[in-house]
């Protein structure tokens, strides 16, 4: 067959085995509904429309390829409470098409949105889950230049890669499309004209760098030069990777064109701007009402309110590029729309490209709830820019109601980097031999909902071996094997014998299921998964307590009730786990000999689970019990860590060196060389410590400890460091926000009650720590500035060896004197701007 759609190239498949896996699944399992445009192929599957019994707990079905669009009503939203049906439009932030998605990209939006969409379908809601690749902009042009091809070729290649990765991760999009389409151009230009006609577009002249060699203005990512802040020689036009500072290309020292290597010159050019100040009243009204009603997360509100607090400014929506949606206004037709004006409209155009009645989803705020998932770096564009665009057009758009925002997932103490081979990317995960359900479970259980989280191979191994295998797999397997071996593979008939213990089990299970549904409705996916696994743990405990292998000989009726209850709990577990690890649910249902779609999560499940022994018909034949998971060995983990470490050690050392320009970068040893002789042990003094000025940009209470704060601290690096501090009893939370501090940056990172801490805030304390105050850097210093002391030139260790107690020995000589000045060995600590001080503590140790 040949598939051709929306002008995309035809892709030949000579036989059925060459079809993308999603197509084969569709032919084999019509109960699994998805619309997956892998290799430009739309795979549309229809759920079984048969009527099911109350006991089946199965979700209602969709009568068409895509969920039928809701009717547009004039009398407000129809909800379950007033007899209507909830219609949910779920979107994942559109992944950028210029690279392979890594694990952080996956959990930040796509996997999270998929888990919620699956849950919502199982609840009986009408759901349309939309995503696609974001394909326009500078990054695509730059990637095309790098790979010596056209932007279209880049988009076609990486769109297929993304589709393949998401298919392997079992993501059930209803629509997965792309933004570089005629539909995107039509809708984006139409929206621009409406905003323009209503007077919310302004014109202004700006200065940009112009390349005479290319005969064009240069976008910021096409310019490199020396950072004016830290002297880093390869800073980009938008940001310096050396110090993390945001830049304007014209600020660079000795700028050069990345394409030709020539020196550009400054020229004036006209651009179009979205008039955010004039849209602010309506925008603020929308944010205040929706954020409260939609339970926006704290991290989302903090970013959004910071934009409003700092004052909205007109925002440029055009760029001097060739690859993008053309600006239709006369005089600007040589420009394209800026990606963050253009890209969010992609949600709409992708829907319109495959859904004829798309306006019933996107122009139906009375009946449709828009739920969006994204990483924290995308927040202002979805809570400020995109809503302003929709408001400015004057149409009755479906506006975002709920939003789920994640922090960052980092890799083994560093960052993901495809070019350096550091970290696991989607295509890498597919080659590890670890099943996709294990990856899904790990990422969703480690989802960075409140703070950054860290991917660790040992953590993945522990979650697989201790949670999936020893908890979930053990309960399912021991229950079904017992049925197979002791009850001829049929569900035993429960009796009143053992009924009291089964009822107690059901009461606890019902409470867990009710909490699970509540947390999932609130988009608390991590808590939902935790509760699902708590149900498995409950089942294991019940099995062990009831000892059916004993009652089998002493009281067969009691044994039958126990095993029937365990089997019922296995069925409920399959339903609760379906949003997270759907392939495991399919395996469990197969082993229970139940239909694959038998995983509904309607409200009735809370009552049904109260009598778990009655959830499956007596004498129902089960399938063949099989092991669900396998052990991940220490040898495998060691191999994976080595395989995906890339240049991580060198990168971390060079990052530390960049913060101290006097320290040379680390270089790899030549192959076969023996390296330099061991360095002489340095003296144990302040020079060994990496002490810097910091700024606490965000602070929140530790979710697992009442006395601890979690902070994000700017210490002059590309991204803030996450730090855990025991300051709850000493400093109010509001005073921790935007608080200058002094930070020890080369302690070995440690886990503090489940959260990774990458530095330490230095404090002075007196009266046995009854009074604790943070050190304050001098006024005029900047995050990242070194804290030094006369007579001790900084030569910090990359990481302080905890076994050698360097910090403990140096700390013994760090004090605050009678004037409130921080000192080492009696000499003041400070920067070129002045000395480090504390507010009121005197003659006290620093720790």
N, C-alpha and C positions, 0 to 999 in steps of 0.2 A: 504494500500500500504506500501511497505517497500522501503526505500531509502538508497542506499549504494554507496559511492563515494570515490575515492582516498584512499581506505583502512580505512575510518572512520567507526565507529560502525553503524550498521543498527538501525534506529529509527522507531518503529512501530506506525502507525496511523490507528486506527480501523475504523474510519469513517471520513467524510469530515469535521465535526465540530472540529476534533482534529488537522487538518492541521494548520501549522503556518498561521497567518493572511495574510501574503504576498501571500501565495498560494491561499487562498480564494479570495483575491482581483483579482488575475490573472484570475481565473475562471469567475469572475463577470465583470471585467472591462479590456478588452484586450487593451485599449488605454494606460494604465499605464505600462511603460516598466521598469522592474528592474530585477536584478539577485541577489537574496538575499539568502545567504547560512545559513539561520537560522536552527539550529539543524542539520547542515550538509546537508541542503536541498537547491538545486539550483532552484530558482524560476525565470523563464525567460518569460517575457511578451513582446508581439509584438505590436507596434503601428499600428493603422489603416493605410493602404496604399492607401486609396482612395484619389482622386484628390479633392482639396478644392478651393472654390472661393477666390478671392482676399479679399473679405470682411471678410472672416472667420478668417484671421490672424493666422491660425494654423501652427505649425511647421511641417517640412517635416518628414517623417516617416523612421524608420529603417526597412529594408527588412528582417532581420534575427533576431534570438534571441538576439545576441549581434550585435552592430554596425559592419558592414563589415569593415575589415581592409583596410587602404588606400594602393594604389599601390606604389611601390618604384620607384621614379623618379630620373633621373640623372641630370635634368636640373633645380634643385632648387625647392623651396617650391611653390606649387600652392596656390594662395590666391584668395580671392573674387575679388581683383582688376584685376587680369589677367585671370579671368574666371574659377578659380579652386574653391575648397571647403576647408574650414578650418577644420583640424582634430586635436582635442584636447584630449590629454591623461591627465586626471585629477586624482591626487592622494591626499588622506588625510594621514597624518602621521599615521603609524600603531599603534593603541593603545596597550599598554602593557597588557598582558592577566592576570596578577596576582591580579587584583582587579576590582571592579565595577566602570565604568566611572562616574565622577562627572560632574557638569555643566560646570566647567572650561575646562575639557577634551573635552566635547562635542563642545563648541563654539570654542575652540582653533584650531580644525582641521576638525572634521567630519561634523558638521553642516555648517561650512563656505564653505567647499568644495562642499557639496551637493547643497547649494544655487547657487554657481557659475555654477556647472554642469547643474542644471536645467535651469538656464538662458541661458547657451550656447546652449543647445538643442533647447530652444524656439527661439533662434536666427537663427536656421537652420544649426548650425555647427555639424559635426560628432564628437560625444563625447564618450569616454570610461572612466568611473569613477571607479577607482580601490581602494580598501582598504582591510584590514584584520587584524587579531590579530597577534601581535609580541609575539612569544611564547618561544623563547630560552633565556638562560642566568641565571645569579645568582638569580635574583628576583623570578623566577619560582621555582628554586630548594628550595629557602628559604621558599616560600609559601607552597610548598609541605611538607617540614619538619614541618612547623607550623600546617598544617592541617592533618598531619600523613597519607599522601597518596603519590602517585607517581606524578612526573611532568606531565606525560601524562593525568592523571585524572584531575589535576588542569587545564590543557589547554582545555580539553574537556568541563569541567564544565563552565569555565569562557568565553570560546568562545561562548557557547550557551547564556550566560547571556548578553554578548556584543551584539550579533545578535538580541536578543529580545529587548534590550533597543533601538538600532538604528531603528529597525522596528517600534517600538511605536512612535519614534520621526519622523517617515515618511521620513527616509533617503533612497534615491533611488539609491543605488549602482548599477552599472552594474555587478561588481564582488566583492564579499566579501569573502575572503578566510582566509588562515592562513599560518604561516611560517614553522611549524613543519611537513613538507611533504618531500617525496622523491624528488619531483621536485626542492624544495629549495636546498637540498643537491647536486643534480646534477649540477644546475646552479652555485651555490656558489663555489663548488670545481673546476668546469671548469674555472670560472673567476680567481680563485686563481692561477691555473696552468699557465694561460696566463700571469698574472702579474709576476709570478715567472720566467717564461721562458724569459721574457723581462728584467729581472734583477732589478726589483723594490721591491724585498723582501730581507730583510737582517735578520741575526740571531744575537742574543745577549744574554748575561747571566744577569739575574736580581736576586735580593734577595727577597724572599717571606717568609711568615710565613707558617710553616708546622706543621700539627697535627699528632703526633705519634699515638694517639688514633684512628684516622680515617685512618691513612696511606695515607694521601693526602695533597697537598698544599691547602691553604685556600684562596678562593676568598675574596675580600675586605669586602663584606657584611656578610661574615661568621665570622668576627672578631669584637669584642667589647673591649673597654678599656677606660682608662682615657685620656681625651684630653690634649695634651701638652701645649695648648695655654690658656685654661680657667679652666681646672681642672674638667670639666664635666665628670662624671664617667661612663656614658653609651654612649660614642661616638662610632659611627660606623667606620669601617675601611676605608671608603671613605670620610666621612664628619661628623663633630660634630654638633648635633642639638642644643647644648648649645650656641655656638658662631658663627656657620655657616662656620667655617674654613674647607677648603678642605684638606684631609689627605691622607697619605700613611699608610697602616696598620702597617708597622714596626715603624712608629713614635709614636704609642700609648704607653702610660705608662701602665704597668701591663696588656698586652693584654690577652684575653681569647677567646677560641673557642666558638662561639655561639651555636654550636651543642652539644658539650660534656661538656663545662665548664672548660676544661683543658687548661693549658698554652702551647701555641705553641712555636716553636723555629724557628730561622731564618735559611733558607737553600737556596742554589743557585739552579736556574732552568733556562733552556733555553727557549727562546720564539722567535717568528717571528714578524718582524716589516715591516710596509709599509714605503717605503723610500720617504716620502713627500718632502724633500729638492730637490731630483732629479726630481720630478714631478712638482715642483713649477713654472718653466717658462710656461709650457703649461696650468697649472691651472690658473695662473695670467692672461694669455691672454684670457682664457675662461671667467673668472670673469669680467674683464674689459669690454669686448665686450657684454656679455650677460646682465650684471647688468644695463648697460645703455639702451640697446635696449629693455630689458624686464621690465624696470621701477621698479627695486627692491626697496623695502621700506627702509626708513632710518634706522630703527632698525636692519634690516637684513644686510645692508651694514656696519653698525657700528661694529657688531659682527664679520663679515667676515674679514673686513680689520684689525681688532684688531689681529686676528689670523695671518694674513700675516705680519703685522707690527712687532709683537713680535718674528717672525721667526718660520718657520715650522720645526718641529723636526720629526725624525722617530717615528712612532706610533705603539705600540704593538697591534697586531690583533689576538692574541691567549690567551686563558685562561685555567687554570687547573680546568675544570669542566667536568661533565659527560653528562649534558643535553645541547645539542647544535649540530651544524653541525661539524662533525669530520674533523680534519685537515688531508689531504691525504698524506702529505709528510712524508717519512720515518724518524723515530726518534721523530716525533711529533704526532703520531697517538693516543696518550693518551690524547691529548688536543682537545679543540673545538675552533671555531672561536669566537672572541670577538663580542658581540651583535651589536656594531656599525660598524663593517665590514659586518656582516651577515645580519642584519635587513633591511637596504635599498635595498639589493638585493631581499628582499621579495616582493617588488613591481613587480619585473620582474617575479619571480617564481609564484606568485599568478595569474598574468595574464596568464602565460604559462599553469598553471594547468587547466584553463577553456577556453582558447582561442587557438585553434590549430595554427592559423597564427599570433601568438604573436609577432614574429620578425618584422612583418610589422608595428607594433606599436612601438616597443622598439629599432629597428635598422633601423629607417627611419627618420633621422633628417631633411631631405629635405622637408618632407611633414607633419610631426607631431610636434605639440608644446606640450611640457611637462609643465604642470602647477601644482605646489605643494603647499599644505596648511599645516601649522604646528604652534606650539607654539615656542616662542623665544628660549627655552632651546634646541630645536632640530636644530637650524640654522647651526652651524658649521659642523654638520654631513652631512647636505644636500648641503652645499655650498663649503665645503672643502674636507671632507673624501669621500663621495660618488662620486663626480666628479673625484677625484683623482683615485679612484678605477676603474671607467669606462675608464678614459684616460690611466691608466696603463695597462689595458687589451689589448689595441690596436684595439678593434673592433669599428665599426661605430655606436655607441650608440646614441639614442635620449636623448640629455642632457636637463636638466631643463632650461626652458627659463624664465618663470614667477614664482614668489614665493610670497606667502602671509603669513605674519608672525604676530601672535598676541602676545600681552603681557599677563599678568596673570589676571584671574578673581578670586577675593577673595570673602570671605563670611562674611557679616555683621561685618566687622572690623577685621576678623581673617582669618584662613585658613580652607579649607575643610579637614576633617579627618573622615574616615569611622570607624576607631577603636574607636574614641571618640564620635561618633554620631553627629559630627558637620558638618552642611551643607547638601545640597540636592544632592543626587546621582541619577543616572539614574533610578534605580529601585524605589527610593523614589518618584520621580516626577510622576511615573505611578500610585501611590497610593493616590495622593493628591486630585483627582477629578477635577484638573485643566487640561483642554484639552491640547494636545500636541502642537496645533497651538499657544496657548498663550505662552507656554514655548519657542517655536521657535522664536516667535516675540520678546519676551523680550530679549533673549540671543543675537539675531542678531542685535537688536537695541542698545544693550549695549556692543557690540563686542569691546574688548580692542585692537583697531587697532594701536593707537599711545602711549598709556600708560595703566597701570593697571586700571581695573575697578572693581567695587564692586557690588556683588549681595546684594540687600536689598529687603526685603519682601514688605516694603511700596512702593518701586519703581516699583516692579512687579504689585502691586495693582493699582498704578497710571497709568501705561502704559496700563493695561487692561481696567480700568474704563474710563480714559480720552481720550485714543488714539484709542484703538480697539472698545470699545463700543460707546463712545460719538462722535467720529469722523467717523471712517470707517463704523461701524455697523449702526450708525444713518443715514448716507447718503444712503447706500444701501437699508436699510429697508424703509425709508420714500419714496424713489423713487419708489420701486416696489409695496409698499402698495398703493401708489397714483394711479399707473397704474391699479392695481387690482380693486380698489374701484371706480375709476372715468372713466376708459377707458375699462371696462369689461375684464381686464386682457390681453389686447393686446397693442402692441407698437403703439402709435398714429402717424398719418402721419404728418411730419413736413411741414410747408409752409414758404413762405417768411416772414410772420409775426413773429417777434421775431428773424429773421435771423441774425440781426446785433449783438445782444447780444450773440447768439449762436456762431457766428464767433469769437467774442472777447474771449469767453470761449475756443474755439478751438485753438486760437493762443497761449493763455497761457498754455493750456494743451500740445500742441505740443512742446513748449519750455521745459516743465518739462520732457516729455517723452524722448526728445533728450538728455537732461542732464542725465537722468536716465541711458540710454543705454551707454553713454560715461563713466559714473562713474563705472558701472558694468563691462565694458570691461577692466577697469583699476584695477579691483579687489577691488574697494572701496564699499564694500557691505553695510556698515553702511550708507553711503551717498545715495546709491541706495534705501534703504528702507525708508530713510527720504524723498526722492523725491516722492516715491510712496504714502506715507501718505500725502504729500503736495498736490498731485492731489485730494485725497479724501477731504481734507480741501477746496480746490478750488471748488469742486462740491457742498459741503455744503453751501459755501458762495453764489454760483450762485443760488442754490435752494431758499435760504432765500431771496436773493435780488429780484428774479423774482416773488416771491409770487404766485405760480401757483394756490393756493387755491382761490386767488382773481381773477386772469385772467380767471380761469375756468368759472366764472360767467360773466365777462366783455368782454373777447376776447378769445374764445375757440381755435382759430388757434394759437395764441401766446402761450397759455398754452400747446398745443400739441407739438410745437417746443421745448419749454423748457423741457418738460418731456422726449421727444425723445432724446434730447441732454444729459440729466442726465442719461438715460438708456444706451446710448452709452459710457458715461464716466464710468459707472459701469462695462461694459464689458472690457474696457481698464484697469481699476483697477484690475480686475481679472487676466489679463495677467501680469501686473507689480508685483503683489503680489505672483504669482505662485512660484517663486524661494524661497520665504521666508516662506509662509504659504500655501502650496499646498492644504491642506484639505479645507481651506476657499475658495480658488479659485474654487474647485470642488462644494462647496455648492452654491456659487454665480452663477456659470454656470448652475447648476441644477435649481435654482430659475429663471434664465433667459431662461430656456428651451433650452439650447445650448449644443452641444457635449462637453464631459469632456476634450477633448484635444484642445479645441478652445482657445488657449492662446499664439499664436505665437507672436514673437517680432522681426520680420524682419524689415528692414529699412522702408518699406512701412507704418508701423504703425504711423510714425512721420507725414506723410502727411494725412493719413486717419483720424487721430484724430482732424485735423483742422476743420472738419465738423462732430462733434460728433453726431449730430441729424440724420446722414445718416448711422451710423455704424450698426444699426439693421433695418431689413426690416419692413416697415410699416405693421401693422396688424399681426405681429409675436406674437403668444400667449406665454406668460411667464408662469412659474411654480407658485407654491404656495410660497408667501413670508413668510419667517420665521426669527426669531431673530438669529443673528450670534453669539452673545456673551452674557454673563451674568455678573452681578456685583460680584466682589470679596469683601466681607464685612470686616469691621474692626475686627470683632470677628474671622473670618477665619484667618486673618493675625496674630493676637495675638496667636492663637492656633498653627499655623505653626512655628512661631518664637520660641515658647516654645518647640515644638516637635523636631525641628532640631537644637536646641542650644547645645545639648550634654554637654560636659565639657568645653564649650568655655570660660566662665568667669574664671574658675580655670586655664585653659591653658594660658590665657592672663596674669593672675597674676603671674603664675610660670615663664612665659617667661621674665617678668620684673624682677622677683627675680633672675633669672639665670644671668642677666647682672650685678647684685650686689650680690656677694657671701655672703655678710654679712646679706642679707635679707632672712628670711626663706620662703619656698614655702607655698602657701595657701593650706589648706586642707578643704575638704567638712565637713560640720556639720553632726554629726550623726543624723539619722532620729529620730524625736521626741524631739531632744534637743532644748534648747532655745538659744544656742550660747553664746558667751562671752559678757560681759557687754560693752556698748559703750565706745570706747577709748576716752581719754581726748584729746581735740582739740590741735593739735600741734601748736607751734609758727609759725608765718608767716615770713619765712626767706628763704635763699638760699637752706637750707636742703630739702625743699619741692619740689624743681625743679629737674627733671631728665635731666641734661645737659651733653651732650657727644660729643666726637670728631666724626666728620663725614667726609665722602669722597663722593663728588658728582660723581657718576660713569656714569651718563647719564643726559643730559639736552636738552630740546627742548621747543619751544615756545608754549604757551597755544593756542589750536586751536580756542578758543572763546574770547580771550582777548589779545590785542596788548601789554599790559604792563606787562604781567605775564609770568614767566617761569614755566615749570613743570620739576621736577628733581627726579631721583632715587638716594637715599643717603644711603650709607653703614654706619650703626651705630652699627655694631658689632652683628647684629642679623642674623638669617638664611636667610632672604631675605631682600633686600633693602626696605627702606620706600619711598613712593611716597609723594612728598612735592610740594606745589605751593608757589612761591615767586614773589614779585613785583620788580624784579631787572633788567628788560629789559632795562630801561633807564640809568642804572648805570654800568652794566658789560656786555661786548660783549659776545655773545653766545659761541664763541670758548674758551673764558677764563673761562667759567663755567664748561667745561668738565674736569674731574679728578681734581676738585678743593677741597682742604681740607677746612673744615668749622667747625663751632660750632653749635650744634643743640639742641633745646629744644624738648625733646621727649615725655613729658607727658601732652601736651595740648590735649584737647578733639578734635578728628578728625572733620573736617568740609568740606562741599562742597564749592569749590571756582569756580564759573562759570561752574558748571557741573562736576568738577574733585575733587575727594576726596583727601584732604591733611592731612597727618598723623604726622606732626611735623612742626617746624619753624626754619628757618636758622636765627641765631642771627647776627645782623649788628650794626654798629655804624654810626650815621648820624649827620651832622652839617648843619647850615644855613637852618633850617626848612626842612630837608631831601633833600635839593638841591644836597648834596653830601652824598652818601651812600657807605659804604664798609663792606664786610663781615669780621667777626672775624676769625683770623687764629690760629689754635691749634699749640702748640710747636712742633718743629722738633723732630722726633723720637717717637711721640705718634701714636697710632693705632686707627682705627675706633672702637668705642665702649668704649674707655677709658673715665672715669668719669672726668668731669671738677669740681673741688672742690675749697674751700677757707678755709684758716686757721680759726678754731673756729666754723666751721659749718659742722658737720659730715653728709654725705648724708643719708637721709631717705625720699626719694621722694614719693609723692602720686602716686597711680597707674594711676589716671587721675586727673588733676587739675579741681576742680569744678568751672566752669565759673561764677556761681552765687556768689561765695565767693571772687572773684577777687584776688586770691592768686598771680597769675603772675603779675597783674598790680601793686600790692603793692610791690612785690620784685623787679620788674623792675625799680621802682622809685629810687632804690639805686644802680643800675648797670650803670657804666660809664666807659669811657676811660680816663685815666689821661693824663697829659702833656707829658709823655714819650711814649704814644701809648700802654699802658698796660691796659687790661680789668680788672676792679675791681668790687667788691661788698662791699659796706660800707667802701670803701677806701682800702680794702685788695685785692691783686692780685688774679685773677682766673687762674687756671692752672692744670696740671697733674704732675706726678712725673718726666716728661721729661722737664718741664719748664712752662713758663707763656703764657697766651693767649694774642695776640697782634692784632693790625690793621696796615695797611700800612701807611697812612698819616693823618687820622682824629685824632684830639687831643681835649681833654677836652669836650667830647660830650657824650650824652646819648646812651645807648644800648637798642635796641628794636628788 
